[in-house]
Amino acid sequence: MAVFRDPKKLEAHIKKALDAVQAETLITTQARLGSSSVSPVDTGRLRSSWFAAEGSASNAEAPEGANSANTDATGLKVDSKKTYHLTNNLPYAQRVALEGHVVSKPVTWFRDFRDQVIPKIQAEAARQAKREFDL
């Protein structure tokens, strides 16, 4: 385990670890939501429309015919002191994710992902940061 005698260096080290946890959680969550193993797929547009943004929610939508996962979270310089949003702005996204209007997945697919998978993603990101930053 790393030893710090200077509180400012300890603070900077912990901040880097927190940034890494937040970035890994955001990137992995977006990637999983963008996979056909998680999001229901008809044309692929729903799974392509999970957008990450800093500060406020993105208003972006994948264009018609889009069928590959969005990777914009990987381009963000994540800072653990900031707020990030992961949204899907398609007109039917809420109906599919929260109201169960889906055929190819269980009606609870999004709630199950939110309640069961995201905590595992967060825990794994924390384990990785603990190893990487010798915490």
Backbone as JSON Lines, residues from 0, in Angstrom:
{"i":0,"aa":"M","n":[0.84,-1.18,0.0],"ca":[0.0,0.0,0.0],"c":[0.88,1.24,0.0]}
{"i":1,"aa":"A","n":[0.5,2.2,-0.79],"ca":[1.25,3.44,-0.89],"c":[1.2,4.21,0.43]}
{"i":2,"aa":"V","n":[2.29,4.88,0.73],"ca":[2.38,5.69,1.95],"c":[2.59,7.15,1.52]}
{"i":3,"aa":"F","n":[1.8,8.03,2.09],"ca":[1.88,9.45,1.76],"c":[2.14,10.24,3.03]}
{"i":4,"aa":"R","n":[3.13,11.1,2.96],"ca":[3.42,11.98,4.1],"c":[2.87,13.39,3.82]}
{"i":5,"aa":"D","n":[2.65,13.67,2.57],"ca":[2.12,14.97,2.16],"c":[0.62,14.82,1.86]}
{"i":6,"aa":"P","n":[-0.23,15.46,2.65],"ca":[-1.68,15.33,2.45],"c":[-2.14,15.75,1.05]}
{"i":7,"aa":"K","n":[-1.48,16.71,0.44],"ca":[-1.85,17.16,-0.91],"c":[-1.6,16.05,-1.93]}
{"i":8,"aa":"K","n":[-0.52,15.3,-1.76],"ca":[-0.23,14.19,-2.68],"c":[-1.23,13.06,-2.47]}
{"i":9,"aa":"L","n":[-1.6,12.81,-1.23],"ca":[-2.63,11.8,-0.95],"c":[-3.95,12.21,-1.58]}
{"i":10,"aa":"E","n":[-4.31,13.48,-1.42],"ca":[-5.56,13.97,-2.0],"c":[-5.55,13.81,-3.52]}
{"i":11,"aa":"A","n":[-4.46,14.15,-4.16],"ca":[-4.36,14.03,-5.62],"c":[-4.44,12.56,-6.05]}
{"i":12,"aa":"H","n":[-3.81,11.69,-5.3],"ca":[-3.82,10.26,-5.6],"c":[-5.24,9.69,-5.49]}
{"i":13,"aa":"I","n":[-5.93,10.04,-4.44],"ca":[-7.3,9.57,-4.25],"c":[-8.23,10.15,-5.32]}
{"i":14,"aa":"K","n":[-8.03,11.41,-5.68],"ca":[-8.84,12.03,-6.74],"c":[-8.66,11.3,-8.06]}
{"i":15,"aa":"K","n":[-7.43,10.93,-8.4],"ca":[-7.19,10.17,-9.63],"c":[-7.91,8.83,-9.58]}
{"i":16,"aa":"A","n":[-7.89,8.19,-8.43],"ca":[-8.58,6.9,-8.28],"c":[-10.09,7.09,-8.44]}
{"i":17,"aa":"L","n":[-10.65,8.12,-7.83],"ca":[-12.08,8.39,-7.98],"c":[-12.45,8.72,-9.42]}
{"i":18,"aa":"D","n":[-11.61,9.49,-10.1],"ca":[-11.85,9.79,-11.51],"c":[-11.87,8.5,-12.32]}
{"i":19,"aa":"A","n":[-10.95,7.6,-12.03],"ca":[-10.86,6.33,-12.76],"c":[-12.11,5.48,-12.52]}
{"i":20,"aa":"V","n":[-12.59,5.44,-11.28],"ca":[-13.79,4.67,-10.97],"c":[-14.99,5.23,-11.72]}
{"i":21,"aa":"Q","n":[-15.14,6.55,-11.7],"ca":[-16.27,7.16,-12.37],"c":[-16.19,6.96,-13.88]}
{"i":22,"aa":"A","n":[-15.02,7.12,-14.46],"ca":[-14.86,6.94,-15.91],"c":[-15.16,5.5,-16.31]}
{"i":23,"aa":"E","n":[-14.6,4.55,-15.6],"ca":[-14.82,3.14,-15.93],"c":[-16.29,2.77,-15.79]}
{"i":24,"aa":"T","n":[-16.95,3.27,-14.77],"ca":[-18.37,3.0,-14.58],"c":[-19.2,3.56,-15.74]}
{"i":25,"aa":"L","n":[-18.93,4.79,-16.11],"ca":[-19.67,5.43,-17.2],"c":[-19.43,4.72,-18.54]}
{"i":26,"aa":"I","n":[-18.18,4.45,-18.85],"ca":[-17.83,3.82,-20.13],"c":[-18.41,2.41,-20.21]}
{"i":27,"aa":"T","n":[-18.27,1.64,-19.15],"ca":[-18.76,0.26,-19.16],"c":[-20.28,0.22,-19.2]}
{"i":28,"aa":"T","n":[-20.94,1.09,-18.46],"ca":[-22.4,1.13,-18.47],"c":[-22.91,1.47,-19.86]}
{"i":29,"aa":"Q","n":[-22.32,2.49,-20.49],"ca":[-22.75,2.85,-21.84],"c":[-22.49,1.69,-22.81]}
{"i":30,"aa":"A","n":[-21.34,1.06,-22.7],"ca":[-21.02,-0.05,-23.61],"c":[-22.0,-1.21,-23.44]}
{"i":31,"aa":"R","n":[-22.33,-1.52,-22.21],"ca":[-23.26,-2.63,-21.99],"c":[-24.66,-2.29,-22.49]}
{"i":32,"aa":"L","n":[-25.11,-1.05,-22.22],"ca":[-26.43,-0.65,-22.73],"c":[-26.44,-0.65,-24.25]}
{"i":33,"aa":"G","n":[-25.3,-0.41,-24.87],"ca":[-25.2,-0.4,-26.3],"c":[-25.01,-1.77,-26.93]}
{"i":34,"aa":"S","n":[-25.04,-2.8,-26.11],"ca":[-24.88,-4.15,-26.64],"c":[-26.24,-4.81,-26.84]}
{"i":35,"aa":"S","n":[-26.3,-5.68,-27.8],"ca":[-27.57,-6.4,-28.05],"c":[-27.86,-7.41,-26.96]}
{"i":36,"aa":"S","n":[-26.88,-7.73,-26.14],"ca":[-27.15,-8.65,-25.03],"c":[-27.94,-7.96,-23.91]}
{"i":37,"aa":"V","n":[-27.93,-6.63,-23.89],"ca":[-28.67,-5.88,-22.86],"c":[-29.88,-5.17,-23.47]}
{"i":38,"aa":"S","n":[-29.65,-4.26,-24.4],"ca":[-30.75,-3.48,-24.97],"c":[-31.53,-4.31,-26.0]}
{"i":39,"aa":"P","n":[-32.84,-4.15,-25.99],"ca":[-33.64,-4.81,-27.02],"c":[-33.23,-4.3,-28.4]}
{"i":40,"aa":"V","n":[-33.29,-5.17,-29.38],"ca":[-32.88,-4.78,-30.73],"c":[-33.97,-5.11,-31.72]}
{"i":41,"aa":"D","n":[-34.37,-4.09,-32.44],"ca":[-35.23,-4.27,-33.6],"c":[-34.39,-3.8,-34.78]}
{"i":42,"aa":"T","n":[-34.15,-2.5,-34.86],"ca":[-33.28,-1.97,-35.91],"c":[-31.88,-1.67,-35.38]}
{"i":43,"aa":"G","n":[-31.71,-1.57,-34.08],"ca":[-30.42,-1.24,-33.48],"c":[-30.3,0.21,-33.09]}
{"i":44,"aa":"R","n":[-31.28,1.02,-33.44],"ca":[-31.21,2.45,-33.14],"c":[-31.28,2.73,-31.64]}
{"i":45,"aa":"L","n":[-32.1,1.98,-30.91],"ca":[-32.21,2.19,-29.45],"c":[-30.86,1.97,-28.79]}
{"i":46,"aa":"R","n":[-30.2,0.89,-29.1],"ca":[-28.92,0.61,-28.44],"c":[-27.83,1.57,-28.9]}
{"i":47,"aa":"S","n":[-27.98,2.19,-30.06],"ca":[-27.01,3.17,-30.56],"c":[-27.25,4.56,-29.97]}
{"i":48,"aa":"S","n":[-28.33,4.74,-29.26],"ca":[-28.72,6.08,-28.79],"c":[-28.47,6.33,-27.3]}
{"i":49,"aa":"W","n":[-27.63,5.55,-26.67],"ca":[-27.24,5.84,-25.29],"c":[-26.06,6.81,-25.36]}
{"i":50,"aa":"F","n":[-26.3,8.07,-24.97],"ca":[-25.28,9.11,-25.06],"c":[-24.85,9.58,-23.68]}
{"i":51,"aa":"A","n":[-23.54,9.74,-23.52],"ca":[-22.97,10.25,-22.27],"c":[-22.63,11.72,-22.46]}
{"i":52,"aa":"A","n":[-22.84,12.5,-21.41],"ca":[-22.53,13.93,-21.47],"c":[-22.18,14.44,-20.08]}
{"i":53,"aa":"E","n":[-21.37,15.46,-20.07],"ca":[-20.97,16.1,-18.82],"c":[-21.87,17.29,-18.53]}
{"i":54,"aa":"G","n":[-22.27,17.43,-17.27],"ca":[-23.02,18.6,-16.84],"c":[-24.51,18.51,-17.01]}
{"i":55,"aa":"S","n":[-24.96,18.3,-18.22],"ca":[-26.39,18.15,-18.47],"c":[-26.59,17.05,-19.5]}
{"i":56,"aa":"A","n":[-27.79,16.54,-19.55],"ca":[-28.09,15.42,-20.44],"c":[-27.91,15.82,-21.9]}
{"i":57,"aa":"S","n":[-27.4,14.9,-22.69],"ca":[-27.26,15.1,-24.13],"c":[-28.65,15.09,-24.76]}
{"i":58,"aa":"N","n":[-28.82,15.82,-25.84],"ca":[-30.08,15.75,-26.57],"c":[-29.9,14.99,-27.89]}
{"i":59,"aa":"A","n":[-28.78,14.3,-28.04],"ca":[-28.46,13.57,-29.26],"c":[-29.32,12.32,-29.42]}
{"i":60,"aa":"E","n":[-29.52,11.95,-30.66],"ca":[-30.2,10.71,-31.04],"c":[-29.39,10.08,-32.16]}
{"i":61,"aa":"A","n":[-29.3,8.77,-32.16],"ca":[-28.66,8.1,-33.28],"c":[-29.54,8.27,-34.51]}
{"i":62,"aa":"P","n":[-28.95,8.44,-35.68],"ca":[-29.75,8.6,-36.9],"c":[-30.46,7.3,-37.29]}
{"i":63,"aa":"E","n":[-31.47,7.43,-38.1],"ca":[-32.14,6.25,-38.64],"c":[-31.09,5.37,-39.3]}
{"i":64,"aa":"G","n":[-31.21,4.08,-39.1],"ca":[-30.27,3.15,-39.7],"c":[-29.04,2.88,-38.87]}
{"i":65,"aa":"A","n":[-28.86,3.63,-37.78],"ca":[-27.71,3.38,-36.9],"c":[-27.9,2.03,-36.23]}
{"i":66,"aa":"N","n":[-26.86,1.24,-36.2],"ca":[-27.0,-0.06,-35.56],"c":[-25.73,-0.49,-34.83]}
{"i":67,"aa":"S","n":[-24.87,0.47,-34.51],"ca":[-23.69,0.12,-33.71],"c":[-23.71,0.94,-32.43]}
{"i":68,"aa":"A","n":[-23.07,0.4,-31.42],"ca":[-23.06,1.04,-30.1],"c":[-22.37,2.4,-30.15]}
{"i":69,"aa":"N","n":[-22.88,3.34,-29.4],"ca":[-22.29,4.66,-29.27],"c":[-21.14,4.57,-28.28]}
{"i":70,"aa":"T","n":[-20.03,5.24,-28.54],"ca":[-18.87,5.18,-27.66],"c":[-18.43,6.56,-27.18]}
{"i":71,"aa":"D","n":[-19.34,7.53,-27.13],"ca":[-18.92,8.88,-26.78],"c":[-18.38,9.0,-25.35]}
{"i":72,"aa":"A","n":[-18.72,8.11,-24.45],"ca":[-18.2,8.17,-23.08],"c":[-16.69,8.0,-23.05]}
{"i":73,"aa":"T","n":[-16.16,7.24,-24.0],"ca":[-14.71,7.03,-24.02],"c":[-13.95,8.3,-24.33]}
{"i":74,"aa":"G","n":[-14.6,9.29,-24.94],"ca":[-13.95,10.55,-25.28],"c":[-14.04,11.61,-24.2]}
{"i":75,"aa":"L","n":[-14.77,11.34,-23.14],"ca":[-14.91,12.33,-22.06],"c":[-13.7,12.29,-21.13]}
{"i":76,"aa":"K","n":[-13.24,13.45,-20.7],"ca":[-12.21,13.52,-19.66],"c":[-12.97,13.62,-18.34]}
{"i":77,"aa":"V","n":[-13.16,12.46,-17.71],"ca":[-14.02,12.37,-16.53],"c":[-13.32,12.94,-15.31]}
{"i":78,"aa":"D","n":[-14.06,13.75,-14.59],"ca":[-13.61,14.37,-13.35],"c":[-14.64,14.01,-12.28]}
{"i":79,"aa":"S","n":[-14.2,13.35,-11.23],"ca":[-15.13,12.88,-10.2],"c":[-15.88,14.0,-9.49]}
{"i":80,"aa":"K","n":[-15.47,15.23,-9.68],"ca":[-16.18,16.35,-9.06],"c":[-17.32,16.87,-9.94]}
{"i":81,"aa":"K","n":[-17.44,16.3,-11.15],"ca":[-18.46,16.75,-12.08],"c":[-19.58,15.71,-12.18]}
{"i":82,"aa":"T","n":[-20.68,16.13,-12.79],"ca":[-21.84,15.26,-12.96],"c":[-21.91,14.82,-14.42]}
{"i":83,"aa":"Y","n":[-22.27,13.55,-14.6],"ca":[-22.39,12.97,-15.94],"c":[-23.76,12.35,-16.09]}
{"i":84,"aa":"H","n":[-24.26,12.39,-17.31],"ca":[-25.58,11.83,-17.61],"c":[-25.43,10.82,-18.74]}
{"i":85,"aa":"L","n":[-26.16,9.73,-18.64],"ca":[-26.24,8.73,-19.69],"c":[-27.71,8.65,-20.06]}
{"i":86,"aa":"T","n":[-28.04,9.09,-21.27],"ca":[-29.45,9.22,-21.67],"c":[-29.71,8.59,-23.03]}
{"i":87,"aa":"N","n":[-30.98,8.33,-23.26],"ca":[-31.44,7.87,-24.56],"c":[-32.66,8.72,-24.9]}
{"i":88,"aa":"N","n":[-32.55,9.53,-25.94],"ca":[-33.59,10.5,-26.28],"c":[-34.55,10.08,-27.37]}
{"i":89,"aa":"L","n":[-34.5,8.83,-27.76],"ca":[-35.45,8.4,-28.78],"c":[-36.87,8.53,-28.23]}
{"i":90,"aa":"P","n":[-37.82,8.89,-29.06],"ca":[-39.18,9.11,-28.59],"c":[-39.78,7.88,-27.89]}
{"i":91,"aa":"Y","n":[-39.32,6.71,-28.24],"ca":[-39.87,5.49,-27.66],"c":[-38.98,4.86,-26.59]}
{"i":92,"aa":"A","n":[-37.86,5.49,-26.24],"ca":[-36.92,4.89,-25.28],"c":[-37.56,4.66,-23.92]}
{"i":93,"aa":"Q","n":[-38.31,5.63,-23.41],"ca":[-38.94,5.46,-22.1],"c":[-39.96,4.33,-22.14]}
{"i":94,"aa":"R","n":[-40.72,4.24,-23.2],"ca":[-41.72,3.16,-23.31],"c":[-41.03,1.8,-23.29]}
{"i":95,"aa":"V","n":[-39.91,1.68,-23.98],"ca":[-39.19,0.41,-24.05],"c":[-38.49,0.11,-22.72]}
{"i":96,"aa":"A","n":[-37.8,1.11,-22.16],"ca":[-36.99,0.88,-20.96],"c":[-37.81,0.8,-19.68]}
{"i":97,"aa":"L","n":[-38.79,1.66,-19.53],"ca":[-39.5,1.75,-18.25],"c":[-40.92,1.21,-18.26]}
{"i":98,"aa":"E","n":[-41.55,1.21,-19.42],"ca":[-42.95,0.79,-19.47],"c":[-43.14,-0.61,-20.03]}
{"i":99,"aa":"G","n":[-42.03,-1.27,-20.37],"ca":[-42.11,-2.67,-20.78],"c":[-42.66,-2.94,-22.16]}
{"i":100,"aa":"H","n":[-42.65,-1.96,-23.04],"ca":[-43.14,-2.17,-24.41],"c":[-42.01,-2.75,-25.26]}
{"i":101,"aa":"V","n":[-41.71,-4.02,-25.01],"ca":[-40.61,-4.7,-25.68],"c":[-40.97,-6.16,-25.87]}
{"i":102,"aa":"V","n":[-40.53,-6.72,-26.97],"ca":[-40.84,-8.12,-27.26],"c":[-39.61,-9.0,-27.07]}
{"i":103,"aa":"S","n":[-38.43,-8.5,-27.45],"ca":[-37.23,-9.32,-27.49],"c":[-36.53,-9.52,-26.14]}
{"i":104,"aa":"K","n":[-36.97,-8.84,-25.1],"ca":[-36.36,-8.94,-23.77],"c":[-37.48,-8.99,-22.74]}
{"i":105,"aa":"P","n":[-37.16,-9.43,-21.52],"ca":[-38.16,-9.35,-20.46],"c":[-38.57,-7.89,-20.23]}
{"i":106,"aa":"V","n":[-39.79,-7.66,-19.8],"ca":[-40.27,-6.28,-19.61],"c":[-39.47,-5.54,-18.55]}
{"i":107,"aa":"T","n":[-38.77,-6.26,-17.69],"ca":[-37.98,-5.63,-16.62],"c":[-36.51,-5.49,-17.0]}
{"i":108,"aa":"W","n":[-36.16,-5.61,-18.27],"ca":[-34.75,-5.62,-18.67],"c":[-33.99,-4.4,-18.17]}
{"i":109,"aa":"F","n":[-34.57,-3.21,-18.27],"ca":[-33.85,-2.0,-17.87],"c":[-33.74,-1.91,-16.35]}
{"i":110,"aa":"R","n":[-34.82,-2.16,-15.65],"ca":[-34.77,-2.12,-14.18],"c":[-33.78,-3.15,-13.65]}
{"i":111,"aa":"D","n":[-33.78,-4.34,-14.25],"ca":[-32.83,-5.37,-13.84],"c":[-31.4,-4.9,-14.06]}
{"i":112,"aa":"F","n":[-31.16,-4.28,-15.2],"ca":[-29.82,-3.76,-15.49],"c":[-29.44,-2.69,-14.48]}
{"i":113,"aa":"R","n":[-30.35,-1.75,-14.26],"ca":[-30.09,-0.64,-13.33],"c":[-29.84,-1.14,-11.91]}
{"i":114,"aa":"D","n":[-30.66,-2.07,-11.45],"ca":[-30.61,-2.5,-10.05],"c":[-29.6,-3.61,-9.78]}
{"i":115,"aa":"Q","n":[-29.29,-4.43,-10.78],"ca":[-28.41,-5.57,-10.54],"c":[-27.06,-5.45,-11.23]}
{"i":116,"aa":"V","n":[-27.03,-4.94,-12.44],"ca":[-25.77,-4.92,-13.2],"c":[-24.93,-3.69,-12.89]}
{"i":117,"aa":"I","n":[-25.54,-2.52,-12.84],"ca":[-24.76,-1.3,-12.58],"c":[-24.02,-1.37,-11.25]}
{"i":118,"aa":"P","n":[-24.61,-1.85,-10.16],"ca":[-23.81,-1.98,-8.92],"c":[-22.6,-2.9,-9.09]}
{"i":119,"aa":"K","n":[-22.71,-3.92,-9.92],"ca":[-21.57,-4.81,-10.18],"c":[-20.5,-4.09,-11.01]}
{"i":120,"aa":"I","n":[-20.95,-3.28,-11.96],"ca":[-20.0,-2.49,-12.76],"c":[-19.24,-1.53,-11.84]}
{"i":121,"aa":"Q","n":[-19.96,-0.88,-10.93],"ca":[-19.33,0.05,-9.99],"c":[-18.34,-0.66,-9.08]}
{"i":122,"aa":"A","n":[-18.73,-1.82,-8.58],"ca":[-17.84,-2.58,-7.69],"c":[-16.57,-3.03,-8.42]}
{"i":123,"aa":"E","n":[-16.71,-3.47,-9.66],"ca":[-15.54,-3.89,-10.43],"c":[-14.64,-2.7,-10.73]}
{"i":124,"aa":"A","n":[-15.22,-1.55,-11.05],"ca":[-14.42,-0.35,-11.29],"c":[-13.65,0.04,-10.04]}
{"i":125,"aa":"A","n":[-14.28,-0.09,-8.88],"ca":[-13.6,0.21,-7.61],"c":[-12.47,-0.78,-7.35]}
{"i":126,"aa":"R","n":[-12.69,-2.07,-7.64],"ca":[-11.62,-3.08,-7.47],"c":[-10.43,-2.77,-8.37]}
{"i":127,"aa":"Q","n":[-10.73,-2.39,-9.62],"ca":[-9.65,-2.05,-10.56],"c":[-8.86,-0.85,-10.07]}
{"i":128,"aa":"A","n":[-9.55,0.19,-9.59],"ca":[-8.87,1.38,-9.1],"c":[-8.05,1.06,-7.85]}
{"i":129,"aa":"K","n":[-8.58,0.2,-7.01],"ca":[-7.85,-0.18,-5.79],"c":[-6.52,-0.84,-6.16]}
{"i":130,"aa":"R","n":[-6.57,-1.74,-7.16],"ca":[-5.33,-2.39,-7.61],"c":[-4.39,-1.38,-8.29]}
{"i":131,"aa":"E","n":[-4.96,-0.6,-9.23],"ca":[-4.14,0.31,-10.02],"c":[-3.48,1.4,-9.17]}
{"i":132,"aa":"F","n":[-4.19,1.89,-8.17],"ca":[-3.7,3.0,-7.35],"c":[-3.17,2.53,-6.0]}
{"i":133,"aa":"D","n":[-3.04,1.23,-5.83],"ca":[-2.46,0.63,-4.63],"c":[-3.14,1.18,-3.36]}
{"i":134,"aa":"L","n":[-4.46,1.06,-3.35],"ca":[-5.23,1.56,-2.2],"c":[-5.63,0.41,-1.28]}
